């Protein structure tokens, strides 16, 4: 579904991605790990359509279509979702309104009718319960005054309601205590299916204990320096990233 | 255009109208003399640096001869819908008894037209009028006093709580050929411990290009509480110069919600004097300006006594070639220790040609005070825009939504739900003409 070929990207004149290759097929869970500054978050944002970068070379396609040409909202209609590392606070915009407007926009683009209000409420309540969220929470402004953990939980909650076919999770595990991490992992696992895929950007192996990846990639120096299965994550946790960087430079 | 200057025209107008020889006649003549000295403000005056009144000078305004007959449902249509309120309606400054209804108010509340009050108890009116604004506040206030005739008088006796709000609806209605000028005066006197909510609502009808020169004077005795909504919806060709002058007694609380949606040229002066300890003033303001609108808000909180508090939040959304001015003055007298004053002015610029001049003005002569102030001018937040778009909200709608949310945070501070909902609808229509936010109403509070 997603194919990234030799992608080179510059942000504010600085080369951040330096030839990334990645293919994601339906049903797969990919973990992208790497040290700080390796370009992990940039990759996540580029997939969601953030505009402030310059593609130098290479391409990314979504079901054969040029992904980088698509507007952020078009990507959402096509089934892409980004769980933000730092979800934005939007005072005055109510959570439930945003979700309903988002869901209806996506439905409209698929030629579906807007969701019935009662059905929507039932859906929201079901997913909130799953994420252990208080009902008052949804009536508040988007992320306003939320704790770090609440914000991350809200991202996964939105993902569950919008049901994307590819979810990119940008350090969704960071800043979570173990209970919150379990809830977030449960939310992700709930959505796993043969026709959906996940790209999880993470610094630590911890989340991968609860959401088992099919592939683990190490991003280093703006390119994927090593790929493997879940055991690679265990190794990274033990030995850090240094050996990969050395391996990459000597290769 | 006549050869006369605007000042000369107003002076000649005063001579032409038959003067009522009532108890206010000397006051009117004094005010006229003061206007003769002051004239209309010019941009050479610091307080008018960013606002030119040339548009007012260039027009001939007539005093309305008699009350215009207007359709019955007009007042109903223009008033705040769904608000359970006593309502006094004024058409081009003149009280209309047939359009008004004041039943259901509790004992201890007196609300009537200024014309009636002058007829019944001119000495009392003489006592109350021009107590704070004086005659020298500005040429416009002097002009209002010189022509003072009608308006509203509200008196709430000590320890009387008026539960239902009182709406003073000032309709500005277009004449067949003329542009009108009128000078409504509102006097509010709240006794000790009295509580009330007043909506001073100025609405332009059918594109009226009149000049509404309004003055409101308010006295709050000890522990009195007043929520004062001042809603300005003149038509886009209308001129509005308004001022509010409040004097607050011990432990009184005054809240002003100053909402500006209309007008070609608008200037508001909101002034409160915290005369005794523990008096508190809260100023909320919102202005939406687009096309060639010009809206100037000057506020002044005068901390004349120690242990007094003020909090001010003004927000503006500027589009097209819209221009706005915010000047927030906080004055702290030398012996007014332990006061607390906060002020904030945030502006959202939606177009390259829009302009805002914002200035906090702190005059602090005491040393043990807590004061804060801040002004921001910005555009739609890119991070928030990207977040909404990544969820599937298209760019145009996301922009409207963020603009609405910015403005809504002022409306949110209003206690009256009926006013909030009505204003939210008006603001949505203003911000999003294309109906992109039509789904907002379906989810409410």
Interface residues (C-beta under 8 A of the other chain):
Chain A: X48 X49 X50 X51 X71 X72 X73 X75 X76 X77 X81 X82 X84 X87 X88 X90 X91 X92 X93 X94 X96 X97 X98 X100 X101 X102 X103 X104 X105 X106 X109 X117 X141 X158 X162
Chain B: X381 X383 X384 X386 X387 X388 X389 X390 X391 X392 X393 X394 X395 X397 X401 X402 X404 X405 X406 X408 X409 X412 X439 X440 X442 X443
